[in-house]
Amino acid sequence: MKYCLPSFLVKKSLEPAFYDSDAITQELLTRYHDFLRAPGVRQAIIERANQTINTDPVERLKKITAPTLLLWGDSDRMIPPDNAIQYSRVLARSTTVILPKQGHLLQEERPQEGLAEVLDFLKGDR
């Protein structure tokens, strides 16, 4: 990844994040490919990945007191929707919305649906 990043590998890395892989248009693929080839981005991703320590987030979530929207795709293969349900049990004030036929990148796949939920949440309608 650090020295070579063909676009077909970018597409392969995006596919699990979508419910419908047909939503990965050439324009979207080009945008991600361009972002990933910008100076310093690939090294930053590698360094960030090396910092990852998987821990149970419950204690950190308990400290959040602000109203929190958990917006999830029902077909998220990267972080399953069950996580949202578990997080909602720990958060002091949360609203959970699980969108049907959405993957991990719902802001890319069908952004209007997620945006409507965010706007309702911000208006206090949720």
MARGUGU-321850 format. One record per residue: residue number from 1; x, y, z of N, C-alpha, C in turn; residue in one letter. Coordinates in nm, 3 decimals. Layout:
<atoms>
+-----+---------+---------+---------+---------+---------+---------+---------+---------+---------+------+
|  nr |    n.px |    n.py |    n.pz |   ca.px |   ca.py |   ca.pz |    c.px |    c.py |    c.pz | rest |
+-----+---------+---------+---------+---------+---------+---------+---------+---------+---------+------+
| NUM |       X |       Y |       Z |       X |       Y |       Z |       X |       Y |       Z |    a |
...
+-----+---------+---------+---------+---------+---------+---------+---------+---------+---------+------+
</atoms>
This chain:
<atoms>
+-----+---------+---------+---------+---------+---------+---------+---------+---------+---------+------+
|  nr |    n.px |    n.py |    n.pz |   ca.px |   ca.py |   ca.pz |    c.px |    c.py |    c.pz | rest |
+-----+---------+---------+---------+---------+---------+---------+---------+---------+---------+------+
|   1 |   0.081 |  -0.119 |   0.000 |   0.000 |   0.000 |   0.000 |   0.086 |   0.126 |   0.000 |    m |
|   2 |   0.199 |   0.121 |   0.065 |   0.281 |   0.241 |   0.078 |   0.337 |   0.289 |  -0.055 |    k |
|   3 |   0.369 |   0.196 |  -0.144 |   0.435 |   0.234 |  -0.269 |   0.350 |   0.212 |  -0.394 |    y |
|   4 |   0.253 |   0.127 |  -0.385 |   0.171 |   0.096 |  -0.502 |   0.026 |   0.082 |  -0.458 |    c |
|   5 |  -0.063 |   0.147 |  -0.530 |  -0.204 |   0.141 |  -0.492 |  -0.291 |   0.143 |  -0.619 |    l |
|   6 |  -0.301 |   0.028 |  -0.684 |  -0.386 |   0.024 |  -0.804 |  -0.533 |   0.042 |  -0.767 |    p |
|   7 |  -0.608 |   0.100 |  -0.858 |  -0.748 |   0.131 |  -0.828 |  -0.831 |   0.006 |  -0.801 |    s |
|   8 |  -0.797 |  -0.108 |  -0.860 |  -0.876 |  -0.228 |  -0.833 |  -0.864 |  -0.271 |  -0.687 |    f |
|   9 |  -0.750 |  -0.241 |  -0.623 |  -0.738 |  -0.272 |  -0.479 |  -0.822 |  -0.176 |  -0.394 |    l |
|  10 |  -0.831 |  -0.053 |  -0.438 |  -0.917 |   0.044 |  -0.368 |  -1.061 |  -0.004 |  -0.376 |    v |
|  11 |  -1.102 |  -0.048 |  -0.494 |  -1.239 |  -0.098 |  -0.509 |  -1.263 |  -0.220 |  -0.421 |    k |
|  12 |  -1.168 |  -0.311 |  -0.417 |  -1.183 |  -0.431 |  -0.333 |  -1.194 |  -0.394 |  -0.185 |    k |
|  13 |  -1.125 |  -0.288 |  -0.144 |  -1.133 |  -0.247 |  -0.003 |  -1.264 |  -0.175 |   0.027 |    s |
|  14 |  -1.327 |  -0.114 |  -0.073 |  -1.454 |  -0.046 |  -0.053 |  -1.575 |  -0.141 |  -0.056 |    l |
|  15 |  -1.567 |  -0.247 |  -0.132 |  -1.682 |  -0.335 |  -0.151 |  -1.744 |  -0.385 |  -0.021 |    e |
|  16 |  -1.667 |  -0.427 |   0.079 |  -1.732 |  -0.474 |   0.202 |  -1.803 |  -0.364 |   0.280 |    p |
|  17 |  -1.776 |  -0.239 |   0.247 |  -1.836 |  -0.127 |   0.319 |  -1.971 |  -0.086 |   0.262 |    a |
|  18 |  -2.013 |  -0.149 |   0.153 |  -2.137 |  -0.114 |   0.086 |  -2.235 |  -0.230 |   0.090 |    f |
|  19 |  -2.360 |  -0.198 |   0.104 |  -2.466 |  -0.299 |   0.089 |  -2.474 |  -0.342 |  -0.058 |    y |
|  20 |  -2.472 |  -0.242 |  -0.146 |  -2.484 |  -0.264 |  -0.289 |  -2.355 |  -0.220 |  -0.357 |    d |
|  21 |  -2.274 |  -0.315 |  -0.398 |  -2.145 |  -0.278 |  -0.458 |  -2.161 |  -0.201 |  -0.589 |    s |
|  22 |  -2.281 |  -0.205 |  -0.649 |  -2.305 |  -0.124 |  -0.770 |  -2.304 |   0.025 |  -0.737 |    d |
|  23 |  -2.316 |   0.060 |  -0.609 |  -2.313 |   0.201 |  -0.568 |  -2.171 |   0.257 |  -0.577 |    a |
|  24 |  -2.073 |   0.171 |  -0.596 |  -1.934 |   0.217 |  -0.611 |  -1.916 |   0.257 |  -0.757 |    i |
|  25 |  -1.946 |   0.381 |  -0.784 |  -1.935 |   0.432 |  -0.920 |  -1.788 |   0.461 |  -0.953 |    t |
|  26 |  -1.762 |   0.481 |  -1.079 |  -1.626 |   0.516 |  -1.121 |  -1.585 |   0.649 |  -1.058 |    q |
|  27 |  -1.678 |   0.743 |  -1.050 |  -1.650 |   0.873 |  -0.989 |  -1.610 |   0.857 |  -0.841 |    e |
|  28 |  -1.685 |   0.775 |  -0.768 |  -1.654 |   0.751 |  -0.626 |  -1.519 |   0.682 |  -0.611 |    l |
|  29 |  -1.496 |   0.582 |  -0.693 |  -1.370 |   0.509 |  -0.689 |  -1.252 |   0.602 |  -0.720 |    l |
|  30 |  -1.266 |   0.686 |  -0.819 |  -1.161 |   0.782 |  -0.853 |  -1.135 |   0.877 |  -0.737 |    t |
|  31 |  -1.240 |   0.923 |  -0.671 |  -1.224 |   1.016 |  -0.558 |  -1.146 |   0.948 |  -0.445 |    r |
|  32 |  -1.184 |   0.826 |  -0.409 |  -1.111 |   0.755 |  -0.302 |  -0.967 |   0.729 |  -0.343 |    y |
|  33 |  -0.947 |   0.689 |  -0.467 |  -0.812 |   0.660 |  -0.516 |  -0.727 |   0.786 |  -0.509 |    h |
|  34 |  -0.783 |   0.899 |  -0.552 |  -0.710 |   1.026 |  -0.546 |  -0.678 |   1.066 |  -0.403 |    d |
|  35 |  -0.776 |   1.053 |  -0.314 |  -0.752 |   1.086 |  -0.172 |  -0.637 |   1.001 |  -0.116 |    f |
|  36 |  -0.640 |   0.874 |  -0.147 |  -0.540 |   0.783 |  -0.091 |  -0.400 |   0.806 |  -0.147 |    l |
|  37 |  -0.391 |   0.868 |  -0.264 |  -0.261 |   0.896 |  -0.323 |  -0.208 |   1.035 |  -0.289 |    r |
|  38 |  -0.285 |   1.113 |  -0.214 |  -0.238 |   1.247 |  -0.175 |  -0.115 |   1.232 |  -0.085 |    a |
|  39 |  -0.025 |   1.328 |  -0.086 |   0.098 |   1.319 |  -0.006 |   0.070 |   1.295 |   0.143 |    p |
|  40 |   0.135 |   1.193 |   0.194 |   0.129 |   1.163 |   0.337 |   0.012 |   1.078 |   0.382 |    g |
|  41 |  -0.089 |   1.061 |   0.298 |  -0.210 |   0.990 |   0.340 |  -0.183 |   0.842 |   0.367 |    v |
|  42 |  -0.116 |   0.774 |   0.276 |  -0.093 |   0.631 |   0.296 |  -0.008 |   0.604 |   0.419 |    r |
|  43 |   0.094 |   0.686 |   0.441 |   0.178 |   0.669 |   0.560 |   0.095 |   0.694 |   0.687 |    q |
|  44 |   0.009 |   0.793 |   0.682 |  -0.077 |   0.823 |   0.798 |  -0.171 |   0.706 |   0.828 |    a |
|  45 |  -0.225 |   0.644 |   0.725 |  -0.313 |   0.529 |   0.745 |  -0.237 |   0.413 |   0.807 |    i |
|  46 |  -0.117 |   0.388 |   0.758 |  -0.034 |   0.281 |   0.814 |  -0.002 |   0.309 |   0.960 |    i |
|  47 |   0.037 |   0.432 |   0.991 |   0.069 |   0.467 |   1.129 |  -0.054 |   0.456 |   1.219 |    e |
|  48 |  -0.169 |   0.498 |   1.170 |  -0.293 |   0.489 |   1.248 |  -0.328 |   0.343 |   1.274 |    r |
|  49 |  -0.314 |   0.258 |   1.173 |  -0.344 |   0.116 |   1.190 |  -0.253 |   0.052 |   1.293 |    a |
|  50 |  -0.129 |   0.097 |   1.299 |  -0.035 |   0.042 |   1.397 |  -0.066 |   0.087 |   1.540 |    n |
|  51 |  -0.149 |   0.190 |   1.556 |  -0.186 |   0.240 |   1.689 |  -0.310 |   0.170 |   1.745 |    q |
|  52 |  -0.380 |   0.098 |   1.661 |  -0.507 |   0.039 |   1.701 |  -0.488 |  -0.065 |   1.810 |    t |
|  53 |  -0.559 |  -0.046 |   1.918 |  -0.564 |  -0.143 |   2.027 |  -0.711 |  -0.169 |   2.052 |    i |
|  54 |  -0.754 |  -0.290 |   2.024 |  -0.895 |  -0.324 |   2.043 |  -0.925 |  -0.342 |   2.190 |    n |
|  55 |  -1.008 |  -0.254 |   2.240 |  -1.051 |  -0.262 |   2.380 |  -1.202 |  -0.247 |   2.385 |    t |
|  56 |  -1.260 |  -0.289 |   2.493 |  -1.403 |  -0.275 |   2.514 |  -1.433 |  -0.126 |   2.537 |    d |
|  57 |  -1.520 |  -0.065 |   2.456 |  -1.545 |   0.078 |   2.468 |  -1.642 |   0.117 |   2.580 |    p |
|  58 |  -1.696 |   0.022 |   2.653 |  -1.803 |   0.050 |   2.748 |  -1.767 |   0.160 |   2.848 |    v |
|  59 |  -1.650 |   0.153 |   2.906 |  -1.614 |   0.254 |   3.008 |  -1.604 |   0.394 |   2.946 |    e |
|  60 |  -1.555 |   0.403 |   2.825 |  -1.549 |   0.534 |   2.758 |  -1.688 |   0.583 |   2.722 |    r |
|  61 |  -1.774 |   0.493 |   2.677 |  -1.910 |   0.530 |   2.639 |  -1.990 |   0.579 |   2.760 |    l |
|  62 |  -1.966 |   0.523 |   2.875 |  -2.038 |   0.564 |   2.997 |  -2.010 |   0.709 |   3.032 |    k |
|  63 |  -1.899 |   0.763 |   2.986 |  -1.862 |   0.901 |   3.017 |  -1.932 |   1.002 |   2.927 |    k |
|  64 |  -1.993 |   0.957 |   2.820 |  -2.060 |   1.047 |   2.726 |  -2.199 |   1.080 |   2.781 |    i |
|  65 |  -2.223 |   1.208 |   2.804 |  -2.352 |   1.250 |   2.857 |  -2.435 |   1.328 |   2.756 |    t |
|  66 |  -2.374 |   1.370 |   2.648 |  -2.446 |   1.445 |   2.545 |  -2.543 |   1.353 |   2.470 |    a |
|  67 |  -2.653 |   1.408 |   2.421 |  -2.741 |   1.327 |   2.336 |  -2.661 |   1.273 |   2.217 |    p |
|  68 |  -2.678 |   1.146 |   2.189 |  -2.596 |   1.079 |   2.090 |  -2.683 |   1.003 |   1.991 |    t |
|  69 |  -2.657 |   1.024 |   1.863 |  -2.726 |   0.950 |   1.758 |  -2.635 |   0.838 |   1.710 |    l |
|  70 |  -2.684 |   0.717 |   1.717 |  -2.615 |   0.601 |   1.661 |  -2.685 |   0.567 |   1.530 |    l |
|  71 |  -2.619 |   0.594 |   1.421 |  -2.675 |   0.576 |   1.288 |  -2.599 |   0.463 |   1.221 |    l |
|  72 |  -2.670 |   0.357 |   1.186 |  -2.604 |   0.235 |   1.141 |  -2.676 |   0.177 |   1.020 |    w |
|  73 |  -2.602 |   0.110 |   0.935 |  -2.661 |   0.033 |   0.826 |  -2.689 |  -0.108 |   0.874 |    g |
|  74 |  -2.804 |  -0.161 |   0.838 |  -2.839 |  -0.296 |   0.886 |  -2.751 |  -0.404 |   0.826 |    d |
|  75 |  -2.681 |  -0.371 |   0.719 |  -2.594 |  -0.469 |   0.652 |  -2.447 |  -0.431 |   0.663 |    s |
|  76 |  -2.412 |  -0.358 |   0.770 |  -2.273 |  -0.318 |   0.793 |  -2.192 |  -0.443 |   0.825 |    d |
|  77 |  -2.099 |  -0.476 |   0.735 |  -2.014 |  -0.594 |   0.754 |  -1.883 |  -0.559 |   0.824 |    r |
|  78 |  -1.859 |  -0.430 |   0.847 |  -1.736 |  -0.389 |   0.912 |  -1.755 |  -0.375 |   1.064 |    m |
|  79 |  -1.865 |  -0.312 |   1.102 |  -1.902 |  -0.301 |   1.244 |  -2.050 |  -0.335 |   1.250 |    i |
|  80 |  -2.084 |  -0.455 |   1.293 |  -2.222 |  -0.503 |   1.288 |  -2.318 |  -0.416 |   1.368 |    p |
|  81 |  -2.445 |  -0.410 |   1.324 |  -2.546 |  -0.331 |   1.393 |  -2.566 |  -0.370 |   1.539 |    p |
|  82 |  -2.533 |  -0.492 |   1.574 |  -2.542 |  -0.533 |   1.715 |  -2.458 |  -0.442 |   1.804 |    d |
|  83 |  -2.349 |  -0.390 |   1.749 |  -2.266 |  -0.296 |   1.827 |  -2.346 |  -0.173 |   1.866 |    n |
|  84 |  -2.425 |  -0.120 |   1.773 |  -2.506 |  -0.001 |   1.803 |  -2.603 |  -0.031 |   1.916 |    a |
|  85 |  -2.663 |  -0.146 |   1.912 |  -2.759 |  -0.183 |   2.016 |  -2.689 |  -0.195 |   2.151 |    i |
|  86 |  -2.570 |  -0.255 |   2.152 |  -2.492 |  -0.266 |   2.276 |  -2.451 |  -0.128 |   2.327 |    q |
|  87 |  -2.407 |  -0.041 |   2.237 |  -2.364 |   0.093 |   2.277 |  -2.481 |   0.172 |   2.334 |    y |
|  88 |  -2.600 |   0.156 |   2.274 |  -2.717 |   0.232 |   2.321 |  -2.755 |   0.194 |   2.463 |    s |
|  89 |  -2.725 |   0.073 |   2.503 |  -2.756 |   0.030 |   2.640 |  -2.666 |   0.097 |   2.743 |    r |
|  90 |  -2.551 |   0.146 |   2.699 |  -2.451 |   0.203 |   2.789 |  -2.457 |   0.356 |   2.788 |    v |
|  91 |  -2.486 |   0.414 |   2.673 |  -2.490 |   0.560 |   2.661 |  -2.606 |   0.617 |   2.742 |    l |
|  92 |  -2.580 |   0.729 |   2.807 |  -2.681 |   0.791 |   2.894 |  -2.804 |   0.836 |   2.815 |    a |
|  93 |  -2.781 |   0.900 |   2.701 |  -2.892 |   0.955 |   2.621 |  -2.864 |   0.928 |   2.474 |    r |
|  94 |  -2.919 |   0.820 |   2.424 |  -2.890 |   0.786 |   2.285 |  -3.016 |   0.752 |   2.209 |    s |
|  95 |  -3.007 |   0.773 |   2.080 |  -3.110 |   0.733 |   1.985 |  -3.040 |   0.645 |   1.883 |    t |
|  96 |  -3.097 |   0.529 |   1.858 |  -3.038 |   0.436 |   1.761 |  -3.129 |   0.426 |   1.640 |    t |
|  97 |  -3.071 |   0.446 |   1.523 |  -3.143 |   0.431 |   1.397 |  -3.062 |   0.335 |   1.311 |    v |
|  98 |  -3.126 |   0.226 |   1.274 |  -3.060 |   0.128 |   1.187 |  -3.133 |   0.132 |   1.053 |    i |
|  99 |  -3.061 |   0.177 |   0.950 |  -3.119 |   0.196 |   0.818 |  -3.115 |   0.066 |   0.737 |    l |
| 100 |  -3.227 |   0.030 |   0.675 |  -3.231 |  -0.093 |   0.597 |  -3.152 |  -0.081 |   0.467 |    p |
| 101 |  -3.095 |  -0.193 |   0.429 |  -3.021 |  -0.204 |   0.302 |  -2.911 |  -0.099 |   0.291 |    k |
| 102 |  -2.837 |  -0.083 |   0.401 |  -2.723 |   0.009 |   0.404 |  -2.605 |  -0.066 |   0.463 |    q |
| 103 |  -2.487 |  -0.029 |   0.416 |  -2.364 |  -0.087 |   0.467 |  -2.296 |   0.008 |   0.564 |    g |
| 104 |  -2.164 |   0.001 |   0.569 |  -2.085 |   0.081 |   0.662 |  -2.075 |   0.227 |   0.620 |    h |
| 105 |  -2.071 |   0.252 |   0.491 |  -2.054 |   0.389 |   0.440 |  -2.187 |   0.445 |   0.392 |    l |
| 106 |  -2.282 |   0.453 |   0.484 |  -2.414 |   0.503 |   0.445 |  -2.410 |   0.647 |   0.397 |    l |
| 107 |  -2.311 |   0.723 |   0.440 |  -2.297 |   0.861 |   0.391 |  -2.254 |   0.864 |   0.245 |    q |
| 108 |  -2.207 |   0.754 |   0.193 |  -2.169 |   0.744 |   0.052 |  -2.277 |   0.671 |  -0.029 |    e |
| 109 |  -2.333 |   0.568 |   0.030 |  -2.424 |   0.481 |  -0.045 |  -2.558 |   0.548 |  -0.074 |    e |
| 110 |  -2.624 |   0.596 |   0.029 |  -2.751 |   0.669 |   0.014 |  -2.754 |   0.780 |   0.118 |    r |
| 111 |  -2.676 |   0.886 |   0.095 |  -2.657 |   0.989 |   0.197 |  -2.784 |   1.061 |   0.239 |    p |
| 112 |  -2.881 |   1.074 |   0.151 |  -3.003 |   1.146 |   0.184 |  -3.078 |   1.081 |   0.299 |    q |
| 113 |  -3.073 |   0.949 |   0.310 |  -3.143 |   0.879 |   0.418 |  -3.079 |   0.909 |   0.553 |    e |
| 114 |  -2.948 |   0.900 |   0.558 |  -2.878 |   0.931 |   0.683 |  -2.892 |   1.077 |   0.720 |    g |
| 115 |  -2.884 |   1.165 |   0.621 |  -2.898 |   1.308 |   0.647 |  -3.034 |   1.340 |   0.708 |    l |
| 116 |  -3.140 |   1.279 |   0.658 |  -3.273 |   1.303 |   0.713 |  -3.278 |   1.264 |   0.860 |    a |
| 117 |  -3.214 |   1.154 |   0.895 |  -3.211 |   1.109 |   1.036 |  -3.131 |   1.207 |   1.122 |    e |
| 118 |  -3.019 |   1.254 |   1.070 |  -2.936 |   1.350 |   1.145 |  -3.013 |   1.480 |   1.168 |    v |
| 119 |  -3.079 |   1.530 |   1.064 |  -3.156 |   1.654 |   1.078 |  -3.269 |   1.639 |   1.178 |    l |
| 120 |  -3.340 |   1.525 |   1.173 |  -3.446 |   1.500 |   1.272 |  -3.390 |   1.497 |   1.413 |    d |
| 121 |  -3.276 |   1.434 |   1.429 |  -3.212 |   1.426 |   1.561 |  -3.175 |   1.564 |   1.611 |    f |
| 122 |  -3.115 |   1.645 |   1.524 |  -3.074 |   1.779 |   1.563 |  -3.192 |   1.871 |   1.596 |    l |
| 123 |  -3.306 |   1.848 |   1.528 |  -3.426 |   1.927 |   1.555 |  -3.497 |   1.877 |   1.682 |    k |
| 124 |  -3.455 |   1.762 |   1.732 |  -3.520 |   1.705 |   1.850 |  -3.639 |   1.619 |   1.816 |    g |
| 125 |  -3.654 |   1.583 |   1.689 |  -3.766 |   1.498 |   1.646 |  -3.741 |   1.350 |   1.672 |    d |
| 126 |  -3.626 |   1.318 |   1.720 |  -3.591 |   1.176 |   1.748 |  -3.560 |   1.160 |   1.892 |    r |
+-----+---------+---------+---------+---------+---------+---------+---------+---------+---------+------+
</atoms>
